[in-house]
Amino acid sequence: MSLQEIKIFLKQKLASTIDAVELTSLMGMLIEAVTGWNRMQQIVNINTELTKEHQAQLENYAEQLLNGKPIQYILGKAWFMGNELMVNEHVLIPRPETEELVEWIISYASIINKSLSILDIGTGSGCIPIALKLALSNCIVTGLDISKEALAVAQNNAKNLNAPIHWVEKDILNTAALETSYDIIVSNPPYIPLREKKNMQEQILNFEPSIALFVSNEDPLIYYRVIAKIGKQNLSKNGQLFFEIHYDQGNSILALLDELNYHAELRKDSFGKNRMIRASLK
């Protein structure tokens, strides 16, 4: 079967479940992953016969896509701030909105212009601390997570990208204070109330780790409250909290932070949704 024929086969198999524009992009990514051919080389090799092994691999990938598996998990990699990261079903797929949070932190740290100690709580794939360390090489960066499996992914990514980072395995909800003070504490914690499960895409529900996504309906701000209280103990003088938030929780989190004696600033993402907060103690 030629590359042209396998592309026709993939389109016929997936067209009913995936938008045509997205499908073209996904097919290009899958073909490159299997053959090593970039987009231009795929055009040049359109009539080239594929090996049976390559055909079988592409058919297997198509079946996984058909079952809703995100392409990042199929390929085992995702991109964040220009960095290629290993991902699996123990970690969330990095989102573009989180890049905007990281850019805000980098902008703030660049103005301060000194070596800072930074902690990322709920580090997952390590996308946040790795991006910060690569951009702010003089800073001391730590990533914390409850999941041993997630930390293994993060450590692998940091090693591959030559980003020296400290790693801590800890349940932040059962932590009153940390052993070290930090200039910046950042977190993109679980913030989706369980009641919203019914409105979410199946590929997220079926493949991404629930522990990193959902909180109880009764106390959806629990992580922000706990981390803000830890900040009162562990933020250095003029230290900053940076949070990613659910778009409709902004005012509630601002009120929570005000009660805990923080000044806070709410910022929208590029889609115009409330998405990020920076806070410092009054």
C-alpha positions, 0 to 999 in steps of 0.5 A, a space after each residue: 500500500 502506498 502512502 497515498 492509499 494509506 491516507 485514503 484508508 485513514 480518511 475513510 476510517 476516521 472521517 465520521 468522528 474527526 473534523 476534516 481539518 483536524 484529521 489532515 493535521 493528525 494524519 500528518 503527525 501520525 505518518 511522521 511518527 511512523 515513517 520519519 517523513 516531515 510534511 514536505 517529505 510526505 508530499 515527495 513520497 506520496 506514491 512510495 510503498 509503505 512497509 507492512 510494519 508501517 501500515 500496521 502501525 498506522 492502522 493501530 494508531 487510527 484504531 486508537 484515535 477512533 476510540 477517542 485516545 488523544 494523539 499526545 498519548 498515542 505518540 507519547 509526547 506533547 509540546 509546551 513552550 516549544 519543548 517536546 515532553 513525554 506524556 502518558 496517562 499518569 499526567 495531563 496533556 499540557 494546555 496552551 492556557 498554561 503557557 500564558 501563566 508561565 509567560 506571566 511568571 517569566 515576565 515577573 521574574 525578569 523584572 525582579 532580575 535576581 535568583 528566585 526560589 520557585 515551587 510548582 505544586 501539582 507538577 504533572 509532566 513537569 511542563 511548568 517547572 521545566 519551562 521556568 528553569 529553561 527560561 530562568 536558569 539562575 532560579 532554583 526550581 522545585 516540582 511537587 506532586 502526590 503521584 509517584 508515576 507523574 513525578 517519574 514522567 516529570 523527572 524524565 522530561 527534565 533530564 531530556 531537556 537538561 533542566 536541573 529541578 528538585 522533585 518532591 512527592 507529597 500530598 499537598 492537602 495533608 500539608 500544613 507547611 513546607 520545609 523551605 521558603 519560596 519566592 514564587 509558588 505556582 499551581 495549576 491544581 485540580 479545579 473542575 467540580 465533579 458535576 461538570 463531568 457530564 459536560 466534558 469530552 469523552 477523550 478527557 474523561 476516558 484517558 486523562 487522570 481524574 486526580 489531576 482534574 476534579 474536585 468535589 462539588 462541595 469544596 471546589 476551591 480546596 486546593 487554592 485555600 490550602 496552597 494560599 494558607 501554605 503561602 502564608 507560612 512559606 512565601 518569602 518577603 514579597 513572595 508571589 502566588 500564581 494560579 491557573 483557575 477555572 474560568 468561572 471561579 475568578 471572583 470566588 478565588 479573589 474573595 478567598 484570597 482577600 479573606 486570607 490577607 492577600 492582594 490579588 490580580 485576575 488576568 484573562 487568557 487569550 480566549 478572553 476567559 478569566 484564567 490566571 491569578 497572581 497574589 501577594 500578602 498584604 
